[in-house]
Amino acid sequence: MPALNEQLDLIRQSATVAMSDHINVLKAGGREIIGLQVGDPDFATPPAVMQAAMKAVQSGLTHYAPAIGTLELRKAVADKLQRDEGLEYDPAEEILVTHGGIHAYHVALQAILNPGDEVLVPDPSWATHSNMVTMLRGRVVRVAAPAENGFIPPFRWGEKGLTSKTRALVLNYPSNPTGAYPDRTYWVQLHEFAEAHNLWIISDEVYASLYYEDRPTCAASVHGAKERTLLVNSLSKAYAMTGWRVGFLAAPARVIGNALKAGQNSITCVAPFIQHAAAFALTDPAVQQITAEMRAAYARRRERVLHLARELDSEKMRVIPPRGAFYFFLDLRAFRTPSVEICERILDEAGVGLVPGSAFGEQGEGFVRMSIAASDEEVEAGFRKIIAWVEKFQG
Ligand SMILES: Cc1ncc(COP(=O)(O)O)c(C=O)c1O
């Protein structure tokens, strides 16, 4: 048989997908499962956004669009970055519309990476951040961001691990899976570090609007950082639009020039009716109101979990309050049991779906990720079941 791409042998199947498959098998067999493994908002896309898309289809926006994205959506993105972060981006050459945040990350890496280049990726982090580097024949250098450091890497990111091939560092705050994000002073120091070593900063900010404490800092908003920052974002999480597959990359013009070639030669363009609906979502005041209500619901669920955790006051499980995103990273290290086994047992014995922390890197071992992107009732019932399971657990 002809050979295959060996690079993909280096990538494991997504633990979230494996968990969902297992849950589907159990459900098909009649088991009732509370699915707290999801990374997808439980809310419907705002109806007015759906109507904007349907009208756009009917009006004939069903052909190719410009590969860089429609001017309407690029302007809406620039306005959003101005409105939310006070940043000036030129819609003509500093913004590229992408097929979701994952594609923005893909083309960002394609734009800057040569085979063998090294990329610093925190541990724990969303698996795609390192997998994509591997797929593009880069070398991933993991930088520990342990719980004891608030899940934030020291700002002198693995200085000892830097080589002449180190090209970029990847951040994702608020973080999937931890919900952590650093304060502004950290970003200032990080920028100085990146500048001193001539590194690109890739900042995945898909959870930027979901926060429960001070507003998270946008990486590009630090003085002087915009010129080396590649901002990855999408409408998936903030607007409950995961299935629409629309996002953007905001970056210096020469990066966008390269990323555009990468996008053009892979997806051609994002569907124009989707782009019209996305522009509407980003700018319509009533839609912003709906997303504010979604954020309030996540905040309510987070509070409820923290309240139950305080009531329980378990020695076995440490519940770290997430500052943002819609996940809890529950600390079960006291069990000294692999997180894959813990998740399998919680699924089989308590009927709750979670994601093992080891899926996010070595530093995630002993943790499990619990999503609050499920109804208030499911989050409460699921967390109560986890508590009951934890209290009964014998190693
Ligand atoms: C950190 C992070 N970045 C990007 C994405 C991908 O988002 P999108 O649906 O916009 O591709 C996810 C999805 O779970 C994520 O957790």
Ligand as a Chemical Component Dictionary entry (heavy atoms), coordinates in Angstrom:
data_LIG
# 
_chem_comp.id                   LIG 
_chem_comp.type                 NON-POLYMER 
_chem_comp.pdbx_formal_charge   0 
_chem_comp.three_letter_code    LIG 
# 
loop_
_chem_comp_atom.comp_id 
_chem_comp_atom.atom_id 
_chem_comp_atom.alt_atom_id 
_chem_comp_atom.type_symbol 
_chem_comp_atom.charge 
_chem_comp_atom.model_Cartn_x 
_chem_comp_atom.model_Cartn_y 
_chem_comp_atom.model_Cartn_z 
_chem_comp_atom.pdbx_ordinal 
LIG C1 C1 C 0 -9.406  27.249 23.304 1  
LIG C2 C2 C 0 -10.227 27.006 22.093 2  
LIG N1 N1 N 0 -9.883  27.618 20.951 3  
LIG C3 C3 C 0 -10.585 27.438 19.819 4  
LIG C4 C4 C 0 -11.676 26.601 19.809 5  
LIG C5 C5 C 0 -12.379 26.391 18.507 6  
LIG O1 O1 O 0 -13.448 27.215 18.379 7  
LIG P1 P1 P 0 -14.195 27.385 16.999 8  
LIG O2 O2 O 0 -15.514 26.708 17.136 9  
LIG O3 O3 O 0 -14.326 28.865 16.843 10 
LIG O4 O4 O 0 -13.366 26.799 15.928 11 
LIG C6 C6 C 0 -12.070 25.924 20.968 12 
LIG C7 C7 C 0 -13.204 24.995 20.950 13 
LIG O5 O5 O 0 -13.486 24.275 21.868 14 
LIG C8 C8 C 0 -11.326 26.148 22.145 15 
LIG O6 O6 O 0 -11.660 25.545 23.291 16 
# 
loop_
_chem_comp_bond.comp_id 
_chem_comp_bond.atom_id_1 
_chem_comp_bond.atom_id_2 
_chem_comp_bond.value_order 
_chem_comp_bond.pdbx_ordinal 
LIG C1 C2 SING 1  
LIG C2 N1 SING 2  
LIG C2 C8 DOUB 3  
LIG N1 C3 DOUB 4  
LIG C3 C4 SING 5  
LIG C4 C5 SING 6  
LIG C4 C6 DOUB 7  
LIG C5 O1 SING 8  
LIG O1 P1 SING 9  
LIG P1 O2 DOUB 10 
LIG P1 O3 SING 11 
LIG P1 O4 SING 12 
LIG C6 C7 SING 13 
LIG C6 C8 SING 14 
LIG C7 O5 DOUB 15 
LIG C8 O6 SING 16 
# 
